[in-house]
């Protein structure tokens, strides 16, 4: 029986946010059993909170945004990805702004926060959702399915015009060790042709080659060399690990994804969240 986990101590990180361009600080704190992952906006009166759930998602444009009243938090996927991969069931994520720092565009800084804080087991049994049937999302060019399985595995294919290595495919089990070595360092990316549109939408104000790679005319432009030959598809897996965690608990199963993105990832997480709620209701009725 797996136990719930939280962080042992508090850790923090500050930096520039990708879309708002503001300097923000994020602080990771321990939380009691059954808390889940909760984001707290300490820059707002009363410190309003929002729980990280698919049912709280209000926007999926170039990131996953959650909200509950005044508590609005942009681009939660990288933090959620690191927490999911490290099996953190309960944590308070305090922020003094609306968006966490983008850091280098990967989840590495958030992994390092977890490692600095340490991980501790709690008394309660961990809530893990392992589907007993397929769940499927069809978004036309994007298709995502999760099948029954006793561990979290993801097989993903991406395709982007102008990418020098295209299409890209990667398949991996998601464990803490594999995630740390093979996934968490994969950086976010953008197609050069999309930059003007994103800027006109008021996004990417904090973007730079320090925080993202740009796909343009058969090349990938970034500050340093690529960390992986197929870094694009690995980052898509990183995002998926985070978005799936919005179902409200750790996930086990085999995920097959074709050209995934936040809209379909969150849609799938929403199906899982509803299935979890339905199973809980059935259990309560059976008592």
N, C-alpha and C positions, 0 to 999 in steps of 0.2 A: 504494500500500500504506500503510494507516494504521499508525502506530506506537503502542505502549503509552505511557501517560502516568502520571505521579505528580505530587505537589505538590513544588514546588521547596524550600520552607522549612516550618518548623513554625508553626502558628497555633493559637490556642485561644479558647474561649468558655466562660463560666460563667453559670449561672442556675438557676431553679427547674424541677424536672421535673414534668410534668403529673400523672402518676398517683401517684408516690411522695410528691410534695411536698417532696423533699429538694433541697438546693442541690448541684449537681454541676458538674464541669468536664470539658470534652471538648477533647482536643488532637489535631489532625490532623498526621500525620507522613509523610514520604516513605517509600517501600518499594521494594525491588528488583523487577525484572521477574518476572512470573508469581506474585507474592504474592497478588493479588486484594485484596479489601477485608476487613481483619481488625480485629475489635474486641478490645481488650485491657483487662481489668479490673485497673488498677494498685492498687486499694484492697484486693485480695485477695492472700493469700500466693502468691508465685511468678508473679504477673501472668498468670493463665490467659487464653487467647485463644479466640475463636470466629470462624470464617470466615462471612461473610455469604452464606449459601446457603439456598435453600428447604428443603433436606433437614435444616437445623438449626433450622427454625421449630418452636416448641413451643406457641405461643399466638397467636391472631389476634383476641382480644377488644379492640376499640377501639384496635388498634395491632398491630404485628408484632414478636414477641418471638423471639429466637434464643438458642440455648444449646449449649454443649459442656462437659459436666461442670459445674464450678463457675462457668464463664464464662457468666453469664446476662445478656442485655442486652434491655431493653424498648424499644419504639417506635423502631425503627431506620429507619423508612420515610422520614422527612424528610431525614436525612443521606444515605441511599442515593439518594434522588431527586436531590439536588444533585450528588452524585458521578457519577451516571449521565449527567445532562444535560451536565456539563462533561467527560465522557469520561475520568474518572480511573479507570484500570484497577487501580492498585496504591496502597494507602495503609494505614497503621496508625491506627486511631481509638482513642486511649487515653482511658479514662474512670475517674474516681475514685468511681463509683457505678454503680448498675444501670440508670440511664436517662439519656439526654442531656437537656439543658435544652429546654423547650418553646419558649422565646423568645416570639415573638408569635403562635405557632401556625402559622407558615408555614415555608418552607425558606430564607427570606431570610438569616438569620444564618449558616447553613451555606454558602450561596453566597458571602457576604462573607468567611468563613474561607478558602475556596478562593482567592478573588481576592487576599486578603492574602498567602497562602502562595505564590501563583504556580503555574503549571503548566509542566511540562517534559516533552519527549518522551524516550522511552527507546529502546534499541536494538532490542528485540524487536518483532515484528509484533503488532498488536492482535488480540485474540480477539473476533470479532463474530459473533453468531448471527443469521442471516437465514433463517427457515424456508422450506423448499421446498414446504410443504403447510400447510393450516390446522391450528391447534391450538384446541380449543374446550372451554369449561367451561360447564356448564349447572347453575346453582344455583336453578332455579325462577324467581323474579322477577329473579334476577341471571344475566346471560349475558355471557360475555366470549369473544371470538375474536381470534386474531392470524392474519393472512393474509400471504403473501409480499409483500415490498416492499423497495425499495433505500434506504429511510430510515425512521425511526421516526415514525409518525403515529398520533394517537389521536383517535377520535370517541367522545364519551361523553354519555350521557343520565342524569340523576338525577331523582328525585322524592321529596319529603319533605312530609308533611302539615304544614300551617301555614306553609310557606315562601311569602313574598309573590309570588315569581316562580317558578312551578312548572308543568310540569317545566322543567328547564334542560338546554340542549344546548350543547356546544362542540366544535369540531374544530380540531386544530392539528398542525403538524409540530413535533417536539421537536428544536430545535437549541439550542446554548448561548445564542445571542442571543435567540431567541424565548422560551425558558424564563425567562431573566433578566427579560424585559420583561412577559411575559404570564402566567406560571405560578407562579414561586417565591414571590411575595408573597401568594398566596391562603391565607387562614387556615383552620385547622380549625374545626369547628362541632359543635354538639350540639343535639338536640331537648330542650326544657325537660322534656318528659314522661319522658325517659330519665335525667335527672340523679339522681333519688332512687335508681334502680336501680344506677347506676354508683357512687354513694357507698356503697351497701350492700355492693357488691362490693369495697370498699377502693380504688376507682379515683378519679381526678380530685381527689386531695388538694391538688394544686398548681394547680388550675384557677382561672381568674379571667377577667374581661372583657378583661384585657390579653393573654390567650393564646388566646382562642376567641370565636366568635360563637354566640349562642343563638337557635335558631328557636323562636318562641312566638307562637301566636295571630295568625298573619298578618303577623308582623314578624320582623326579624333584629336582635337586640340585641347591640351590641358597643361597645367603648370609643370607637373612631373610626368614621367613616362607612365604608361598604363600599368596598373598593379596586377592585372590579369589580362590575358589575351582576349577573353570574352567578358570583360568587365561590365558591359551593358546588360547582358542577360543575368549576371550575378546580382546586379543592383535591382533588377526587376524581382528577383527572388527575395532579396532583402526587404523590399517594399511589401511583398505578399506576406511574409512572415509577420510583419507589423500589422497590416490591414486585417489579416485573419484573426488576430488576437482581439479584435473588436467584437468578437462573438461573446466575450465575457469570461473566457477561461482558456486554458491551454488546449491545443488541438493535436490530435493524432489522426493520421490518414494519409492517403496517397493523392497528391494534388497534381493534375496535369493541366498546364496552362499554355494557351496559344495567344501570343501578343497581349499579355495582360496589362491592366492599368488600374488606377485607383477606383474608377466607377464600378467595374465588374468585380474587383476584389472585395469592395465594401458590400456590394449586392450579395455576394456569396456569404460573407460574414453575417449579414443580416438574416439570411436563411438559417444559418447555424444558430444564431441568437434566438430566433423564434423556435427552432427545434428544441433547444435547451430549455426554454421557458415552458414549452408544451410538455416535455418529459417531467419537469419539476411539478407542474400542475397535476399530472397524472399520479405521481408519487404521493402528493398531498391528499388527493381524492381517495387513494387506496388505503390510507391510514385509518 
